[in-house]
Amino acid sequence: MAKNKKKIVILGGGFAGLECTKKLEEHFQNDPEIEIVLVSEDNFLLFTPMLPQVASGMIETRHIVMPIRTIIKKAIFYEGRIKNIDPYGKIVNLWGSRNKRGISLHYDFLVVALGSETNFFGMSDLEKNAYQMKTLNDAVLVRNRIIDMLEQAENETDPILKKSLLTFVIVGGGFAGIETAGEIMDLLLDVRKYYPNIEREDIRVTVLEALPNILPGFSESLAKFAQEKLTEHGIEIKLQTAVTSFDGDEVMIKKLDTENKDAVDDSKISSIQSKTVIWTAGVTPVNTIKRSLFKTDKGKIIVDDYLEVAEFPGVFAVGDCALFLDPKTNRPFAPTAQIAEAQAKVAANNLHAMIKNKEKTKFGYESKGQMAIIGKRTGIASFLGMNIHGLLAWILWRNVYLSKIPTWDKRFRVFLDWAADMLFDRDISRLKFMRREPEKEYQVLDEVDDVW
Ligand SMILES: Cc1cc2nc3c(=O)[nH]c(=O)nc-3n(C[C@H](O)[C@H](O)[C@H](O)COP(=O)(O)OP(=O)(O)OC[C@H]3O[C@@H](n4cnc5c(N)ncnc54)[C@H](O)[C@@H]3O)c2cc1C
C-alpha cells in the first residue's frame, strides 16, 4: 500500500452515490495513491422510476435492481448501515449485528449521498397503517395487497365492505403518486376478468393532493392533460385535499381553504372508506443525516456553491440529502434522480480538482426535460423545449428510461417484461410476504471498532 494513500469514502449506493463513484473511478483509474470506498445498506442500485411498474406486476421485482459490484470497477464496496459520521475525527461508523462486526472507516475525503425516506409529517397512524412507494419492499407489498383485496372482495357479500376493499387511495400527486395510480388502475382493470363478481364500478382509485394541481414541475397544460386522461381512465383526483388520519378502515380528509388556512370548517371534513392507503406525499432525509454534526435545514445538509460542506472542507453532500437552492427560484431543487446524478458528477470533479490542486467548479443545472407515464399507454413529457403527450410521450418515456438503466442485462430483462405484458395477462399469484415492521437499528454486539 502506498504510504500517502488518500481515501475517498462515498456513503449511499443510490443514483448520486453510484454516479459519484463511477466518475471518481474515471478520474483516478490508474492512480495508486487514491483508494475509493463505497458504503451502502443494500448491495444494489434501485431504479425508482420503474418502482410503480413492479407494484403493478408489469416488471419482475429483481429487474429494476442492479448489483453494485457489477457496476463499480476500482472502488471497494461495503454493504452496511451507517451508524454515524464523525467529521472532526474523519471517521464513519457502521452498525454491527449478530452476523457482522460494527466497523469504523477512516476517510480523507467524504461524499454523503444517503438519499431520503418517506415523510409522514409526524402522522403516526398513517405511518403505521399506510403503504409506501419508496423501496423495492414497498412495491412488492403494494402488489400483494392489491391482489389480496381482489381475492377478498370477490367473495364478499356485504356491498359496503366490498366497496371499501376495492377502494385504493394514493396520497400525493407528484411523480410517484401519479405513476402509481396509473399503474394500479391498469393492473386492476387487466386482472378483473379473473374475478367475475367484481364489476368495473366496484373499483375506485383516488389520488389526494394538497396543492391546486398535480405533477408540480410540469407545465400547467401538461399537468392538466394528465389530470384529464387520468379522470377519463376512471381515476378520481381530489385537489387541495389533505389527509388528516387513517386508522386502517377510514381515511379522514380535509378540503384546504386557500383563502383562510386556519379556518376550522367542519363542512370541509369528510372521509373515504378504504383499507388501502399508499402514501407518496413527501420525503425527508434519513435519520443518520438528521442527527449528524452537519448543519441542516429541514433535515438536509447545507452545502455551498461547490456542493461542499462549508465547515468541513473535503466533505461533499449530494442528491436528496443535500440542500442546494436553485438560483432561479431560490427554492431547493426537487428531489429527482436527474439532479442527484448531476450533483454527483460535479462533486466528483471538485474532489479531483481539490486533490490535484486545481480550481473547483460551481454546481449549475439546466433541466433536460421531465416525463411521466400515467397508465393506459399514455405519458406526458417536456423534452428539448417541447411538450408532448399521449402514446408518443409514453414511447419516449420507455426509450429514455430503458437507456438509463445502467446494465445491459437488466435493460434486456425489462424490455422482455414489457414485451411479455403485450402478449400475456399479468400474474395474480400473491406471494405471502409479511408487512415490514418499522425498521430497528441493528443491535450492537461486541462491537469491534477496527479502523480499516
Ligand atoms: C416511486 C418513485 C418514482 C420516482 N421517479 C423518478 C423519475 O421518474 N425521475 C427522477 O428523476 N426521479 C424520480 N424519483 C426520485 C429519485 O428516485 C430520487 O430523487 C433519487 O433516488 C435520489 O437519489 P439519491 O442518490 O440522493 O438517493 P437514493 O437513490 O435514495 O440513494 C440513497 C442510498 O443510500 C442508502 N442509505 C440510506 N441510509 C443509509 C444508511 N444509514 N446506511 C447505509 N446506506 C444508507 C440507501 O440504501 C440508498 O442506496 C422517484 C422516486 C420514487 C420513490
The ligand as an SDF file (V2000), in Angstrom:
LIG
                    3D

 53 58  0  0  0  0  0  0  0  0999 V2000
  -41.6640    5.8000   -6.9540 C   0  0  0  0  0  0  0  0  0  0  0  0
  -40.6300    6.8140   -7.3230 C   0  0  0  0  0  0  0  0  0  0  0  0
  -40.5290    7.2560   -8.6410 C   0  0  0  0  0  0  0  0  0  0  0  0
  -39.5560    8.2080   -8.9830 C   0  0  0  0  0  0  0  0  0  0  0  0
  -39.4690    8.5840  -10.2920 N   0  0  0  0  0  0  0  0  0  0  0  0
  -38.4940    9.4470  -10.6680 C   0  0  0  0  0  0  0  0  0  0  0  0
  -38.3450    9.8000  -12.0330 C   0  0  0  0  0  0  0  0  0  0  0  0
  -39.1030    9.3490  -12.8850 O   0  0  0  0  0  0  0  0  0  0  0  0
  -37.3330   10.6570  -12.3660 N   0  0  0  0  0  0  0  0  0  0  0  0
  -36.4820   11.1850  -11.4230 C   0  0  0  0  0  0  0  0  0  0  0  0
  -35.5660   11.9480  -11.7730 O   0  0  0  0  0  0  0  0  0  0  0  0
  -36.6150   10.8720  -10.1040 N   0  0  0  0  0  0  0  0  0  0  0  0
  -37.5870   10.0090   -9.6980 C   0  0  0  0  0  0  0  0  0  0  0  0
  -37.7150    9.6680   -8.3800 N   0  0  0  0  0  0  0  0  0  0  0  0
  -36.8480   10.3170   -7.3770 C   0  0  0  0  0  0  0  0  0  0  0  0
  -35.4830    9.6320   -7.2760 C   0  0  0  0  0  0  0  0  0  0  0  0
  -35.6270    8.2570   -7.0010 O   0  0  0  0  0  0  0  0  0  0  0  0
  -34.6550   10.2480   -6.1470 C   0  0  0  0  0  0  0  0  0  0  0  0
  -34.6110   11.6370   -6.2830 O   0  0  0  0  0  0  0  0  0  0  0  0
  -33.2340    9.6760   -6.2060 C   0  0  0  0  0  0  0  0  0  0  0  0
  -33.2760    8.3070   -5.8550 O   0  0  0  0  0  0  0  0  0  0  0  0
  -32.2780   10.4220   -5.2600 C   0  0  0  0  0  0  0  0  0  0  0  0
  -31.0150    9.8450   -5.3520 O   0  0  0  0  0  0  0  0  0  0  0  0
  -30.0440    9.7550   -4.0720 P   0  0  0  0  0  0  0  0  0  0  0  0
  -28.8290    9.0590   -4.5270 O   0  0  0  0  0  0  0  0  0  0  0  0
  -29.9390   11.0910   -3.4600 O   0  0  0  0  0  0  0  0  0  0  0  0
  -30.8510    8.8560   -3.0430 O   0  0  0  0  0  0  0  0  0  0  0  0
  -31.2470    7.3190   -3.1260 P   0  0  0  0  0  0  0  0  0  0  0  0
  -31.3820    6.8910   -4.5390 O   0  0  0  0  0  0  0  0  0  0  0  0
  -32.4100    7.1770   -2.2200 O   0  0  0  0  0  0  0  0  0  0  0  0
  -29.9860    6.5700   -2.5240 O   0  0  0  0  0  0  0  0  0  0  0  0
  -29.6230    6.6330   -1.1770 C   0  0  0  0  0  0  0  0  0  0  0  0
  -28.8310    5.3910   -0.8410 C   0  0  0  0  0  0  0  0  0  0  0  0
  -28.3560    5.4920    0.4930 O   0  0  0  0  0  0  0  0  0  0  0  0
  -28.5840    4.2700    1.1630 C   0  0  0  0  0  0  0  0  0  0  0  0
  -28.7080    4.5690    2.6080 N   0  0  0  0  0  0  0  0  0  0  0  0
  -29.5970    5.3680    3.2120 C   0  0  0  0  0  0  0  0  0  0  0  0
  -29.3810    5.4130    4.5560 N   0  0  0  0  0  0  0  0  0  0  0  0
  -28.3280    4.6050    4.7730 C   0  0  0  0  0  0  0  0  0  0  0  0
  -27.5930    4.2500    5.9540 C   0  0  0  0  0  0  0  0  0  0  0  0
  -27.8920    4.7010    7.1650 N   0  0  0  0  0  0  0  0  0  0  0  0
  -26.5540    3.4020    5.8040 N   0  0  0  0  0  0  0  0  0  0  0  0
  -26.2000    2.9160    4.5750 C   0  0  0  0  0  0  0  0  0  0  0  0
  -26.8400    3.2430    3.4390 N   0  0  0  0  0  0  0  0  0  0  0  0
  -27.9040    4.0750    3.5380 C   0  0  0  0  0  0  0  0  0  0  0  0
  -29.8610    3.7370    0.5610 C   0  0  0  0  0  0  0  0  0  0  0  0
  -29.9700    2.3440    0.7730 O   0  0  0  0  0  0  0  0  0  0  0  0
  -29.6520    4.1150   -0.9000 C   0  0  0  0  0  0  0  0  0  0  0  0
  -28.9200    3.1390   -1.5770 O   0  0  0  0  0  0  0  0  0  0  0  0
  -38.6910    8.7260   -7.9970 C   0  0  0  0  0  0  0  0  0  0  0  0
  -38.7860    8.2800   -6.6640 C   0  0  0  0  0  0  0  0  0  0  0  0
  -39.7390    7.3340   -6.3310 C   0  0  0  0  0  0  0  0  0  0  0  0
  -39.8180    6.8700   -4.8980 C   0  0  0  0  0  0  0  0  0  0  0  0
  1  2  1  0
  2  3  1  0
  2 52  2  0
  3  4  2  0
  4  5  1  0
  4 50  1  0
  5  6  2  0
  6  7  1  0
  6 13  1  0
  7  8  2  0
  7  9  1  0
  9 10  1  0
 10 11  2  0
 10 12  1  0
 12 13  2  0
 13 14  1  0
 14 15  1  0
 14 50  1  0
 15 16  1  0
 16 17  1  0
 16 18  1  0
 18 19  1  0
 18 20  1  0
 20 21  1  0
 20 22  1  0
 22 23  1  0
 23 24  1  0
 24 25  2  0
 24 26  1  0
 24 27  1  0
 27 28  1  0
 28 29  2  0
 28 30  1  0
 28 31  1  0
 31 32  1  0
 32 33  1  0
 33 34  1  0
 33 48  1  0
 34 35  1  0
 35 36  1  0
 35 46  1  0
 36 37  1  0
 36 45  1  0
 37 38  2  0
 38 39  1  0
 39 40  1  0
 39 45  2  0
 40 41  1  0
 40 42  2  0
 42 43  1  0
 43 44  2  0
 44 45  1  0
 46 47  1  0
 46 48  1  0
 48 49  1  0
 50 51  2  0
 51 52  1  0
 52 53  1  0
M  END
$$$$
